[in-house]
Amino acid sequence: MMKGGKNVILLLLCAVLFMSSCNDTSDEWDVNTEKAINTFTEINESIIDKETFVYFTDPHLLGNGNLFNSAIKSRLASSFVPVGEIFELLPLNFALCGGDWLSDGDTQKVAAEKLLYADAQMKQLFDGRYYKMMGNHDTNYQGKVSGTDSSRGDFSRDFIDKTYFSETGSAYYTFDGKCTSFFILDSWLDWTTEMNDYRWEQLNWLANQLRNNRSQHKVIGIHMYYNEGQAVPMSELLTDICDAFNLRQAIAINGHEYDFSQSVGKIHLIISGHNHADGMNYVGRQGDIPVVRTCAFMKGGTPDFDLCVLDYDSGYLHMIRVGTGENRKVKLAM
């Protein structure tokens, strides 16, 4: 925990790091970054019951058209220098990515190389404390099978679960932060938003997890909650599950009933990406569950990401922006 005069040391150290490694970054961005670090430190020190993490989404930094060269790798590395340095400096528990590393036009072979390369870089950068959501672009549905087969290049479920998500064995999974259980879902494709077997499978899994999980604090992560301004069917059903859980009621999911009357904890928040813009809506019967979205990682031309503090003392999510955009204070479902 950083106290008093250590804040000054922190800011000076950060300034030195940025001067040495981000020479192409504007002075204004550096000043705003220092303000973000100071704001995070002040907020973090005042809270006892909390979860801290860095959140970024929709990087789209791996090129398109089947191109993956040293210049692309260099841009990826340089873009994440400030994120890694801030992660080292501040007491952040983990890093979470909202998905969408890929863009379009890649063969399955090159797309797989890109995803696995980025994944390895992030795990190293964040010292293994890196978690991710599956983005629609990360399925390579806007790519092709190979140079000789122009058929749509969707990855197999086997590759996604056993290779890209090898650490969890599935693109939907749960992990524990310091005092929060996170439930990560795979929203799949925006071209096809109706419910299918895979989406039903996830919702049934989630309901089972919630019924048995004993953590007091719970957060849902899903890449695509909204598509073109509308909640997709999976998101609406997800909200119904969150409502039933928070109200300690029963709910039927695709023919299976789940009773949450004896369950523990609260779903405080749904965090997502996909829309490439900051946003926040409240959903549910009581209108108290926030759905938070963050802009694309390089939207402002510099790395744009949030230093997050889940403040369970007062019931707010503090999102301190590094880069383009504003700080946000989001009231949690409590």
N, C-alpha and C positions, 0 to 999 in steps of 0.2 A: 504494500500500500504506500503510495507516494504522499508525503505530507509537506506542507509549508514551502520552504525554500527549494525543495526538490523539484517543484514545478518549474522554477526558473532554469535549473540544470537540465530538466527534460526538454524544455523549449530550445535552449542553446544547442543541446546535442542533436535535436531534430534538425535545426537549421543547418548545422555542419554537415549532417548526413545528406540533406537535400542539395546543398551547394556542391558536394563532391560527386553525387550520383545522378542528379536531375538538372544538368546545366541548361537544358532546353525548356525547362518549366518556368513560367512567368513569375515575376516577383509577387504579383497579386495572389497567385495561387499559393505560393509559399506562405504568405502572411495569413491567408485564410486557413491553411493547413495547421499552422501554429495555433490559431484561435480554436480550431476544432479539437486539437489535442488538449489545450488548456480547459476547454469547456467539458470535455469528457472527464478529465481528471477531477475537476471540481464537483461534477455530478456524482461520479463514482465514489468519491470519498465520503459522501454524505449518506450513502445507502448501505444498509446491513444485509437485507434479504434481496439478492440480485443475481442476475445472469448477464455476463458481458460477452460480446462477440462482434466480429466484423462481418458485414453483409454486403455482397456485390452480386450483380446479376447481368445476364445477357452480354457477356464480353465480346462475342463474335470477332475474336482476334486471330483466327487461324487461317485467314485467307479463303478464297473460293476458286472455282474453276479448276480444281485438282492441283493447285499450286501450294507447295509447302517447302519453303527454302530457308536459308539461313537468315534472310532479312525478316521473314515472318517470325521466326523463332526469337530473333533479337528484339523485335517490337514487343512480343509477348513478355519477354524478360524485363525490358525497360519499363513497360507499362505497370508492372507489379512491384517495381523497386519501392515506391513509397508505401504501398500496402504492407509489404514485408517489414519495412523499417518501423512503421507505426506498430505493427503487431509485436515486434520485439520490445518496443519501448513501453507499451501500455499493458496493464493486467487484463488482457482479453483471453477468454477461455478457449475460443476456437474461431475458425473462419467458416462461413457458409456461403455457397454459391447457388444462385437461383436457376442456373442452367442456361443453355444455349451458347456453347463454345463454337459450334460449326456455323457455316453460312449455307452455301449451295454449290452445286456443280462438281462435287467430289465423287470419285469412285469409292467403293466400299473399302478398298485397301488403304487409300490415302486418308480417307475420313477416319478410319480406325487408328492409323498412325498419329493423326492430329489429336484425337481425343486422349489417347493413352499418353502422348507426350505432355499435353497440358495437365493431365491428371497427376503425372509423376512430378512435374514442376511445382504444382500447388501443394502436394503432400510434403515435398522437401521444404518449400518456402514457409509453410505453417507448422513445421516440425511434427507432421503426422496428425495434427488437430484440424483436419480439413474435411468438410462434409459437402455434399453436392446434391442438387436436384436434377432430374432428367428433363432437359428441354426438348421441345418439339424438333428443333433443328438437329439436335444431337442424335436423332434416329437416322439421319442421312436420308430422309424421305425426299429431300430436294436434290439428291445426288443420283448416281447411277451405279449399276452393278460393277461394270468394268469398262475398260477402253474399247472393248469389242461387243459389249452388251449394254445398250442404252436403257434397259428396263429400270424402273424405279429402284433406288439403291438402299431401301430400308434395311437396317441391321436386323439380324435374327434376335429373338428374345434370348437365345443362348449366349450370344456375344455380349449383349447388354448386361445380363445378370451375372454371368460367370467370368467375364473379362473386364468390362468397364467398371462394373460394381462388384468386383471380386472380393472386396473387403466386407461386403454385407451379403453377397449372394443374390441380391435383388435390387431393382431400382426403386422399390418401396421398402422402407425399413424404419427402425427407430434407433435413436441414440440418446445418451444422457449427457447433458452439460453438467455444470457444477451442482445445480439444484432443480433442473428442468428436464423433462422428457420431451424430446422432439420426435414428431411422427412425419416422415417424409413420403409424399405420394408422387406418382408418375402420371401427369395429366395427359400424356401421349400427344396426339396430333391436333392441330387447329383446323386442318382440312376436314376432319371427321370428329365431330364433338358429341355425337349421340353415344349413349351407353352401349358398351359391349362386354363380353365375358371378362376381359382383362380389367376393365374399370370396376365392374361388380366385385371381382375377386379382391381388389384393393380395399373397397369400402367394407366388405365383410371382414377382411383382415383388421382394418382399423377399429371397427366396432369391438372385435374380440380383444384387441390390444387395450383399448380404453377401459373395457369392463374389468380387466385384470391388473392394469398398471396402478401402482400405489403412490406414485409421485403426486405431490400437491400442485405442482406447476406443469402445465402442458401447452405445447405450441405445435401448430400444424404448418408444414411447409409444402407448397405445391407450385410448380412453375406457372401454370396457366389457370388462374381462377376466373379471370375475365378474358373474353375474346371479342374484339370489336365492340367493346363497351358493354357486353352482356355476360352475366354469369353462365357458364356452360352447364349442361345437365349434371355432370359429375360434381361441380361446385355446389349446385343447389342441394343435391343429396348429402354432400359433405356437411353443409350448413345444418341440415336437418339432424344429422348425427351429433354435431356439436351442441345443438339446442337440447336434444334429448339427454345428452350426457350432463351438461351443465345444470339442467333442471331435474336430474335424477329420475328420468322417465324411461319408458320402454319404447323401442322402435323396431319396425320390421324392415329388413334390408334384403330385397330380392328373395323373399320367402323365408328368411331367417330372422328370428326375433332376438333382440338383445335388451336385457333389463339392466339399467344403470342405477337402480335404486340403492344398491350397496356399494357403488363405486366411490372412488376417492379423487379429490383434486378438482381443478378447473382448467378448461381450455381457454386460455387468455387471449389468443391471437392466431390469425392465419397470415402467413407471410408468403409473398409470391413475386413473380417477375412478369416476363412475356410482353408487357405493354410498352416497354422502353420509356416509361414516364413515371414520375412520382405520383402516387395516388393513395387515397385512403377512404374506405367506405365502412359503414357499420351494417352488419347483417344479422339475421336471426329474428325470431319472434319478439324478443325483447330489444332488438336493435343495439345490442351491446358488444357484439363480437367484431373487432376491427379486422379488416382485410387490408394489409399494407402492401403497396407496390413501390419499387424503386427503379429509377431510370437506368438505361443501359450504361454499362461500365465506362465507356469512352464517349458518352453522349456530348459532353462539353469540350471534347478535344483533349482533356486531361483525365486521369483516372477519377471516376466518380463512385464513391462508396460510402457506406454508413458505419459509424462506430455506434454500436447498439448497447443500451443498458436496459434490461428488463428490471424495472424497479417495483418489487413486490411490497415494499414498505408503503408506498403511496398509490400503487396501482397504475403505473404509466410505463410505456416504452419510450425511452429517449433515443432518438435517432440523430446523431450528430454527423452532419455531412462533411466529407472531405471532397473537395472539387466543386463542380457546378451544382447549385441547388441550395435549399434551405434546410435548417435543422427542423425536426418535427418532434412533437410531444403527443403521443397517442394514448388515449385512455384505454386501459385493458378491461376485458371482461373479468370481473372479480366476484 
